[in-house]
Amino acid sequence: MTPKLVRIEAAPDLVDQVYRSLLDAISEGALAPGQRITQEDIAEQLAVSRQPVLQALRLLKKDGFVQDAPGRGLLVTPLDAQWTINVYQVRGALDALAARLAAASRFRLDPRLIEQGRKAARGRNVKAMIDADLAFHDAIYAASGNPLIEQSAHQHWRHLRRVMGAVLQQSRQREPVWDEHETIAKAIAAGDGDTAARLMQDHSRQAAQNLARRMAETLTSPTLQTR
């Protein structure tokens, strides 16, 4: 079944819009891991010419989100549990550093971020769940005072979004993550850098293990295989 993509209007940054539209579709699982995609189908669904689609697909291929399909064409890069763990190891170290630095200034997270995250976790909008998660971490990155942390972490978030997108559609245990987020926020507000960093590392390690396990379950589920 061909997924439906939201049409976008022509603009000078059309390639970027196509790129982001496809990346969102891949991240949210609308374009499933291993699914074949064609330039023509995408151009038709997005109501744009083939040229910006071609350029966007080249960028996605360069970034590792799509790859050459057997024979000809492209497919969405399959998910890989070990790669996910590797990415989380790096992101976990960055997040722990951000939490430690944010704790030095006793940063107080806007409680609405936690509320919005819990609300998203109870819903069915996968993009809202991912966006809420990223907003929580972005707030801590910004509070760290080191812009390089956010820049580096976002390189890895692009790949983690698609793993989260595939898994969150199947998972029913979403809200406990926000209990962990709230505990981390309290440690930062208390100025306890050691605890905040440890909690953040544990949070990333647990998330990596859970995602890797659920990835294995998801990839063998009939629902995903027939999409």
N, C-alpha and C positions, 0 to 999 in steps of 0.2 A: 504494500500500500504506500503510495507516494504521500509524504507528509505535506501539510499545508503550511506555507510560510506567509508572513504578513507582507503585503506589498509596500514598497517604499517609493518615494518621489525622487525624480532626477535632481541631482545637485552636483556642485563641483567636487564634493568629497564622496561621490557615488561608490567608488571602489571600497572605501572604508565602511560605508553603510552596508554594502553587500557582505563584506567580511564579517562585520559585527552581527548581521542577521544570521549568517550561516553558523558563526561561532555560538550564538545563543541557541540555535536549533540543535547543534551538536551537544552543547553543554546540558540542555534540558532533556536530551534523549529523543527529540523529535526526529533527528537524523541518528539512527541507531548505530552502534559500533559494528563495523563490517558491512554496512549498507552501501550499495553502489550508488553513485550520484553522477549526473551528467550535466554538462554546461547548459544544454538546451532546456532541460526540465527546470533548472533553477532560474534561468532567465525568464521563462514563461511564468513561473509562480511569483517571482518578484516584480514582474512587469518592467524589466529593464533589458537593455541590449546584451548580447553575449560578451562583449569586450570587457566591461567591468567585472562580470562573473569570472571570466578567464583569469583576470589579474588577481581577483580575490582568492580564487582557488590556488593560484600559485603561492600566494602568501600563506594560506592555510597549510599547504603542503610543506613549505619551508619551516613553518612553526610546528609541524608534526601532527596536525589534526586530521589530515587526509593523506592518502598514499596511493601509489599506482595499484590498480586492480589487475588481477591476472588477465592476460589478453590485451585489453585496452580499457581506457577510462580510469576513474578514480573510485575509491571507497573510503568511508570514514575509518580512521585508524582504530583497530581493535583495542579494547582496554587491556591493560597489563598490570597484574597485582603487584609484582615486584617493582615496577616503575613507579607505581603509586606510593609504595613504602619509601622508595628513594627520595621522591619529591617531598614527602611529608617530613623526612629526616632533616632536609635542608630548611623547609619552611618552619619546622618546629624550633630550630635553633634561632632563626630570625625572630619568631614570635616571642621566644623566651627573652631574648635581648631587648625587644621592644617593651615587654612587660616590666623588666627590671628598670629600664630607663624611665618609663612612665611612673613607676612607683617612687622614684626619687623625687618627683614633684607632687606626689600624692594625688595623682590625677583621679578625678571623679567622673566616671562614665555617666552619660545621660541615661537615666533609668528607662527612658522611652525606647532605647535600643533593645533592651532586654524584653520589654513588653511587646514590641513589634516582632521580635524573634520568636517569642512563645506563641504569639498569634499566628505567625506564618507556619510554625511547626504543627499547629493543629489543623491547618488547612490542606489544600491539595495543589496549591500553586508552587511548583518546584522552583521556578525562577525567584519567587518571593522568598522562599526558604534560603536559597543560595545568596541572594542579595542581602538579606538580614544578617547572615553569617559573616559575609564580607564587610558589612557596615560596622559590625562589632570589632573585627580585627583592624579595620582601617582607622577607627577611632584611637586604638592603642598605638598603632604605627605613628599617627600624627602626634600623639601625646609624648612619644619617645623623644621628639626633637631631632631625630636623625632621618632626613628624607631618603637616604639611601636604603634604609630598611624597607620602606614602603615600595620603592622602585624595584628592589630585588624580589620581595615577596610576591608582587603582582605578576612577575614572570612565571611563577609557579602556580599561582591561583588560576591562571588561564587553563592549565591542564587539570587541576583539581576540580574545577567547575564541572567538567564533563563527567568525571568519575562520580561526583556528588549527584549530578543530574540523573545518571543511570540508576544509581542505588536508591536515591530518595523516593523514586517512584514506587519502589517495592517495600521500603522500610516502613515500619509502623512505630519505631522507637526513636522519635525525633526530639521530643521535649527535654529529655535528660541532658542533652547537650547544652541547653540553656541554663540548667542548674550549674554545670561546670563553668559556663561563661560568667554567671553571677558570682560564683566563688572567687574566680580570678579577679573580677572587677573589685571585689571587696578587699582582696589582698593588696591590690595596687593602690586603692584609696587609703589604706592603712599605712602605706609607705613601706610595706614588707617586700622588698625586692627579691629576696631569696625565695620566699614562699611563692610569690607571683610567678617567678621564672620556672620554678619546679612544677607548679600547677599547669603552666602553659605547656611545658615539655610533656608532662603526663597526658594532657588533653590531646596534643598532637599525636603522641604515640598510640593512644587508645583509638583516636579517630582513624589513623592509618590501619590499625589491625581490624577494626570494625568494617571499614570500607573494603579492605582486601578480602575479608571473609564474605561479605555480602556481594561483592563483585563476582566471586566464584559461584555463589548461589544464583545470582541474577543471570549470569551468562549461560547457565544451564537450564533456566526456567523456560517452559513452553511459551510463556507470554512474550518474552524478548525474542525468542527464536522465530516467532511467526510474525513479527512486526514488519 
